[in-house]
């Protein structure tokens, strides 16, 4: 049994996830990118005391206040943000087996989250340049 680190595991998942995403294998990409993002975001939280999505949750609730909608708890909003990943990983008893699922959209949001965490940690990873070039090619800033 070889020793490794959580960062090394997350990097491998990120690199494989990027490759799968760029080849159009969005469900498999979502699973790996989600695993990578979870590890990396928790490491950031350990280092800074704040989860990377914390500011986004606060912004969402400020927006909801302006629109006259009630706040969402952190648990509610994180569950919503992770629903796509959990849909492709789990099946709960009684859930319908047929569903609508935005494969590309869910994978795209997760690759953004995972690469953002990796970049925050200054993690070097294979596929970064290819993914950034893909973003430019598709017209993303």
C-alpha positions as CSV (number, residue, x, y, z in Angstrom):
1,X,0.0,0.0,0.0
2,X,1.5,3.3,-1.1
3,X,1.2,6.5,1.0
4,X,-0.2,9.5,-0.7
5,X,-1.9,12.8,0.1
6,X,-5.5,14.1,-0.3
7,X,-4.1,16.8,-2.6
8,X,-2.5,14.1,-4.9
9,X,-5.8,12.2,-5.0
10,X,-7.8,15.4,-5.8
11,X,-5.2,16.3,-8.5
12,X,-5.6,13.0,-10.2
13,X,-9.4,13.2,-10.1
14,X,-9.2,16.8,-11.4
15,X,-6.9,15.8,-14.3
16,X,-9.0,12.8,-15.3
17,X,-12.2,14.9,-14.9
18,X,-10.9,17.6,-17.2
19,X,-10.0,15.0,-19.9
20,X,-13.4,13.5,-19.6
21,X,-15.1,16.8,-19.8
22,X,-13.2,17.9,-22.9
23,X,-14.1,14.6,-24.6
24,X,-17.8,15.1,-23.8
25,X,-18.1,12.4,-21.1
26,X,-20.0,14.7,-18.8
27,X,-21.4,12.3,-16.3
28,X,-18.1,10.6,-15.5
29,X,-16.4,14.0,-15.5
30,X,-19.0,15.3,-13.0
31,X,-18.3,12.5,-10.6
32,X,-14.5,12.9,-10.6
33,X,-14.6,16.7,-10.7
34,X,-17.1,16.7,-7.8
35,X,-14.8,14.4,-5.7
36,X,-11.9,16.7,-6.5
37,X,-13.8,19.8,-5.6
38,X,-15.0,18.4,-2.3
39,X,-11.5,17.5,-1.2
40,X,-9.9,20.8,-2.4
41,X,-12.7,23.0,-0.9
42,X,-12.4,21.3,2.5
43,X,-8.6,21.8,2.4
44,X,-9.3,25.5,1.7
45,X,-11.8,25.6,4.5
46,X,-9.2,24.1,6.9
47,X,-6.6,26.7,5.8
48,X,-8.8,29.8,5.8
49,X,-11.7,28.9,8.1
50,X,-14.2,29.6,5.2
51,X,-15.6,27.3,2.6
52,X,-15.0,28.6,-0.9
53,X,-18.8,28.7,-1.6
54,X,-19.5,30.7,1.6
55,X,-19.4,34.1,-0.2
56,X,-21.6,32.8,-3.0
57,X,-24.2,31.6,-0.4
58,X,-24.1,35.0,1.3
59,X,-24.5,36.8,-2.1
60,X,-27.4,34.5,-3.0
61,X,-29.2,35.4,0.2
62,X,-28.6,39.1,-0.3
63,X,-30.1,38.8,-3.7
64,X,-33.1,36.8,-2.3
65,X,-33.6,39.6,0.2
66,X,-33.7,42.3,-2.5
67,X,-36.2,40.1,-4.4
68,X,-38.4,39.6,-1.4
69,X,-37.6,35.9,-1.0
70,X,-36.7,34.2,2.2
71,X,-33.2,33.2,2.9
72,X,-31.9,29.7,2.2
73,X,-29.9,27.9,4.9
74,X,-26.4,26.9,4.0
75,X,-27.5,23.3,4.1
76,X,-30.3,24.0,1.6
77,X,-28.2,25.8,-0.9
78,X,-25.2,23.5,-0.7
79,X,-27.6,20.5,-1.2
80,X,-29.0,22.3,-4.3
81,X,-25.5,23.1,-5.7
82,X,-24.5,19.4,-5.2
83,X,-27.7,17.9,-6.5
84,X,-26.4,17.2,-10.0
85,X,-23.4,15.4,-8.7
86,X,-25.4,13.4,-6.2
87,X,-28.0,12.4,-8.8
88,X,-25.3,10.7,-10.9
89,X,-23.7,9.0,-7.9
90,X,-26.7,7.7,-5.8
91,X,-30.1,6.2,-6.1
92,X,-32.4,6.4,-3.1
93,X,-35.2,3.9,-2.6
94,X,-38.4,5.3,-4.1
95,X,-36.8,7.8,-6.4
96,X,-37.9,7.7,-10.0
97,X,-35.5,6.0,-12.3
98,X,-36.2,8.3,-15.2
99,X,-35.2,11.9,-14.8
100,X,-34.1,15.1,-16.6
101,X,-30.5,15.9,-16.1
102,X,-28.4,18.6,-17.7
103,X,-25.2,16.6,-18.2
104,X,-23.2,19.5,-19.7
105,X,-24.4,22.2,-17.3
106,X,-23.8,20.2,-14.2
107,X,-20.3,19.1,-15.3
108,X,-19.5,22.7,-16.4
109,X,-20.4,24.2,-13.1
110,X,-18.4,21.5,-11.3
111,X,-15.3,21.9,-13.4
112,X,-15.5,25.7,-12.7
113,X,-15.7,24.9,-8.9
114,X,-12.9,22.3,-9.0
115,X,-10.5,24.4,-11.1
116,X,-11.2,27.5,-9.0
117,X,-10.3,25.5,-5.8
118,X,-7.1,24.1,-7.5
119,X,-6.1,27.6,-8.6
120,X,-6.8,29.0,-5.2
121,X,-4.4,26.4,-3.7
122,X,-1.9,27.1,-6.5
123,X,-2.1,23.4,-7.5
124,X,-0.4,22.5,-10.7
125,X,-2.4,20.1,-12.8
126,X,-2.4,18.6,-16.3
127,X,-5.1,19.9,-18.5
128,X,-5.2,23.4,-17.1
129,X,-4.0,25.1,-20.3
130,X,-6.3,22.9,-22.5
131,X,-9.3,23.7,-20.3
132,X,-8.5,27.5,-20.3
133,X,-8.1,27.3,-24.1
134,X,-11.5,25.6,-24.4
135,X,-13.0,28.4,-22.3
136,X,-11.5,31.1,-24.7
137,X,-12.6,29.1,-27.8
138,X,-16.2,29.0,-26.4
139,X,-16.2,32.7,-25.7
140,X,-15.9,32.7,-21.9
141,X,-13.8,35.4,-20.3
